[in-house]
């Protein structure tokens, strides 16, 4: 079961409904194929919109709507780094790393989607996390079937990523590059701008 939330806050099963059955304009009894529906953009809640009550007190609260590290009123979660394909079908393609956890895998529920590599099992194969407090990147395996390697070493527990680390999964080889590092950090950059 894949539960979704429409822009109006209704929760529905998207494996049974192509769009929100409560407000999507769907006539009763009318079937809409899933592949003919335009994707509804996710709702991003800004910090000033967070309800005062706790989630269990407010039935409309959904924690997935809140993105804590947006830096402007457009809801942009800025890039923190990249993975760039060195080998494989998409050699030269880059994947942006954003704040907090970035899931790596094959399938629709991951931020870094290597759906072009059919040797990788579906779902989340690893987590690449950006620690905004300490300005560091970490890679951790998840419970997938595939082995993952970092610099030719099997990844069995979380490791801190360093510049130019090589990550391999299936037939895909990627190199890690940071944008946020000792030289630049979005939080520190904002502080400098405010002081000027």
Secondary structure, 3 states (H helix, E strand, C coil): CCEEECCCCCEEECCCCCCCCCCCCCCCCCCCCHHHCCCCCCCCECHHHCCCCCHHHCCCCCHHHECCCECCCCCCECCCEEEEEEECCCCCCEEEECCEEEEEEECCCCCEECCCCCCCCEEEEEEEEEECCCCEEEEEECCCCCCEEECCEECCCCEECCCCCEEEECCEEEEEEECCCCCCCHHHHHHHHHHC
